[in-house]
């Protein structure tokens, strides 16, 4: 039996990157997994590939900023797989722009996707888990602990995810709900979002950023999505049974110096 044997897991932003790696790992550990993403084509393709490997997964298109869609997705998860055991709030975006040039629309879009969605998913998950327990994992970032000049909205949203997680964790523990709520804080990861940003930058800027990261990260490289997925598995499983309201930092030593 796997570490998530027969557990029902919902993972947002699961069409690619960290979300997809987590969905595959959870399924290989015995879980029923519902992948959700706003990218329906990529999400359906990912679920099909995993299903062909004998893994118990399904996909549902999902705009995480829409409250009604959250209700639809939760119902679909319960109807297809059963009662929810694990929620991973992974969906997120980044707007690369300094504070002087960031528009209000960009700011609101980032906070809606990265922070409002975490509130919506967490609130609905608690309603479904409080009688039986569960694990909620909110994907924050090391950018919720430090500031970077070109991502003020992302910094604000991920900092908000961390403190929201602590508040919710304390509430659930005090209410004796047996729901653990933790924040996972990855460093730089080889995801489509990060690699896409580097590819879109002028060659000189992309090279400068790559050189900076190789020097700034003590381990000398970005993480692979599977390495973040393994940390996610720890938080989802009983191995972290006495852990709630915590930040689990997985950054190759970035914040150690």
C-alpha positions, 0 to 999 in steps of 0.5 A, spaced: 500 500 500 502 507 498 502 512 503 496 515 500 492 509 499 485 510 497 485 517 499 481 522 495 486 528 493 484 535 489 490 538 486 489 545 482 493 548 477 495 540 475 496 541 468 503 542 468 509 543 472 509 542 480 501 540 480 502 535 475 508 532 478 504 532 484 498 529 481 502 523 478 506 522 485 500 522 489 496 517 484 502 512 484 502 512 492 495 509 491 490 516 491 484 517 487 486 524 484 482 530 481 487 534 477 484 541 475 486 547 471 484 553 467 488 550 461 483 544 459 487 541 453 493 540 457 489 538 463 485 533 459 492 530 455 495 530 462 490 526 465 489 521 459 497 520 459 496 518 467 490 514 466 493 510 460 499 508 466 493 505 470 493 511 475 486 513 478 486 520 475 480 525 472 480 532 470 476 538 471 476 545 468 477 550 473 478 557 474 480 557 481 478 565 482 470 563 481 467 561 487 461 557 483 466 553 479 469 551 486 463 548 488 462 544 481 469 542 482 468 539 489 461 536 487 465 533 481 470 530 486 466 527 491 461 524 485 467 521 482 472 519 487 468 520 494 469 524 500 475 529 500 482 527 504 487 532 501 486 539 497 493 542 494 492 549 492 497 550 487 494 554 482 498 561 481 500 566 476 506 571 476 506 578 473 513 581 472 513 588 473 516 593 478 511 597 483 511 603 479 509 600 472 504 594 475 497 596 473 491 595 478 488 590 473 495 586 474 495 586 481 488 584 482 489 578 477 495 576 481 491 576 488 485 573 485 489 567 482 494 566 488 490 568 494 483 569 493 483 562 490 486 559 496 481 562 501 475 559 496 478 552 496 480 552 503 473 554 506 470 549 502 475 543 504 474 545 511 466 544 510 467 537 507 473 535 512 471 537 519 467 531 521 473 526 518 479 530 518 484 531 512 490 535 509 490 542 506 496 544 502 497 551 500 503 552 495 506 559 497 513 560 495 520 563 498 517 569 495 512 570 501 518 571 505 523 575 501 522 581 496 524 581 489 523 588 485 519 585 479 514 581 483 511 585 488 504 582 487 507 575 487 510 577 493 504 580 496 500 574 494 504 569 497 506 572 503 498 572 504 498 565 503 503 563 508 499 568 514 492 565 511 495 558 512 497 559 519 490 563 521 486 557 518 491 552 521 490 555 528 482 555 527 482 548 525 486 545 531 482 549 536 476 546 533 479 539 534 477 538 526 483 534 525 485 538 519 492 539 518 493 546 514 500 547 511 504 552 507 509 549 502 514 554 500 518 552 494 524 556 491 526 556 484 523 550 480 524 548 473 516 549 471 513 552 465 512 559 468 519 560 470 522 557 464 517 561 460 519 567 463 526 566 462 525 564 454 521 571 453 526 575 456 532 578 452 537 573 451 542 577 455 537 578 461 536 571 461 543 569 461 544 574 467 538 571 471 541 564 469 548 565 472 545 569 478 541 563 480 546 558 479 551 562 484 545 564 489 542 557 490 547 553 494 545 547 490 547 550 484 541 549 480 533 550 480 529 544 483 525 539 479 518 539 479 518 532 482 522 534 488 517 539 490 512 533 489 515 529 494 515 534 499 508 535 498 507 528 499 510 528 506 505 534 508 499 530 505 501 523 508 501 521 515 508 522 516 506 529 517 501 528 523 504 533 528 505 538 523 500 544 522 501 551 521 508 551 518 512 553 512 516 547 509 521 551 505 524 547 499 529 551 496 536 548 495 539 553 500 536 559 497 534 562 504 540 559 508 545 565 506 
